[in-house]
Amino acid sequence: QAEEELKAAWSQQVGQLREMGHREHLLRSDVQRAGEQLESFKTRVMQVCSPSAAGSTEKSVTEQQVIEKVRQISDENQQSHEREKSLQKELSSRLEKEREVSANIEVFKNSLQKLQ
């Protein structure tokens, strides 16, 4: 009976080991697939951000390159936004001056007509 119990326990442990091996294989496969997806994503990001910087698709794009490119784009976006705000202020100022000049011309015309 002890021998039967040992065989059953041994069989159970072998089954557990096989199951663990199967799970490990699936996890390794998932990790490999995730790595491939990450590489593909990084390459696509670099191609969208800067096609010439991405180079050939065979080249591996580093995470640091992607991060630097995203930061660069973010900085450029911020600068563009600030420039747009500055230009809007300048435009508003010029429009206000134009209104003042138009009003002054109107006053001048009225004064000229009264003089005539």
C-alpha positions in Angstrom: 0.0 0.0 0.0 2.9 2.4 0.8 4.3 1.6 -2.6 1.0 2.4 -4.3 0.9 5.7 -2.3 4.4 6.6 -3.4 3.7 5.8 -7.0 0.5 8.0 -6.9 2.4 10.8 -5.2 5.2 10.4 -7.7 2.8 10.4 -10.6 1.1 13.5 -9.2 4.4 15.4 -8.9 5.4 14.4 -12.4 2.0 15.7 -13.7 2.6 19.0 -11.8 6.1 19.3 -13.2 4.8 18.7 -16.7 2.1 21.3 -16.2 4.7 23.8 -14.8 6.9 23.1 -17.9 3.9 23.7 -20.2 3.1 27.0 -18.4 6.7 28.0 -18.6 6.7 27.3 -22.3 3.5 29.4 -22.8 5.0 32.3 -20.7 8.2 32.3 -22.7 6.2 32.3 -25.9 4.1 35.2 -24.6 7.3 37.2 -23.5 8.8 36.6 -26.9 5.7 37.8 -28.7 5.5 40.8 -26.5 9.1 41.7 -27.3 8.4 41.4 -31.0 5.4 43.6 -30.6 7.4 46.2 -28.7 10.1 46.2 -31.4 7.5 46.6 -34.1 5.8 49.4 -32.1 9.1 51.3 -31.5 10.0 51.0 -35.2 6.5 52.3 -36.3 6.8 55.2 -33.8 10.2 56.2 -35.2 9.0 55.8 -38.8 6.0 58.1 -38.0 8.1 60.6 -36.1 11.0 60.7 -38.4 11.1 58.2 -41.4 14.8 59.0 -42.1 15.7 58.4 -38.4 14.1 55.0 -38.3 16.4 53.7 -41.1 15.8 50.2 -42.3 13.2 48.0 -40.5 16.0 45.6 -39.8 17.6 48.0 -37.4 16.5 47.7 -33.8 15.1 51.0 -32.5 16.0 51.5 -28.9 13.6 52.7 -26.2 15.8 55.7 -25.6 15.5 56.8 -29.2 11.7 56.6 -29.0 11.7 58.5 -25.8 14.0 61.2 -27.1 11.9 61.5 -30.3 8.6 61.8 -28.3 10.2 64.4 -26.1 11.5 66.3 -29.1 8.0 66.3 -30.7 6.5 67.4 -27.3 9.0 70.3 -27.0 8.3 71.3 -30.6 4.6 71.2 -30.0 5.0 73.4 -26.9 7.1 75.9 -28.8 4.5 76.0 -31.6 1.8 76.6 -29.1 3.7 79.4 -27.4 4.5 80.9 -30.9 0.8 80.7 -31.8 -0.2 82.5 -28.6 2.5 85.2 -29.3 1.3 85.7 -32.8 -2.4 85.9 -31.6 -1.4 88.6 -29.2 0.5 90.4 -31.9 -2.4 90.2 -34.3 -4.8 91.4 -31.6 -2.5 94.4 -30.9 -2.3 95.2 -34.6 -6.0 95.0 -35.1 -6.5 97.3 -32.1 -4.0 99.8 -33.6 -5.8 99.5 -37.0 -9.1 100.3 -35.3 -7.6 103.4 -33.6 -6.1 104.6 -36.9 -9.5 104.0 -38.6 -11.2 106.0 -35.8 -8.7 108.8 -36.1 -9.1 108.9 -39.9 -12.9 109.2 -39.4 -12.4 112.0 -36.9 -10.0 113.7 -39.4 -12.6 113.3 -42.2 -15.3 114.8 -40.1 -13.1 117.7 -39.1 -12.1 118.3 -42.7 -15.7 118.3 -43.8 -16.6 120.9 -41.1 -13.7 123.1 -42.2 -15.0 123.0 -45.7 
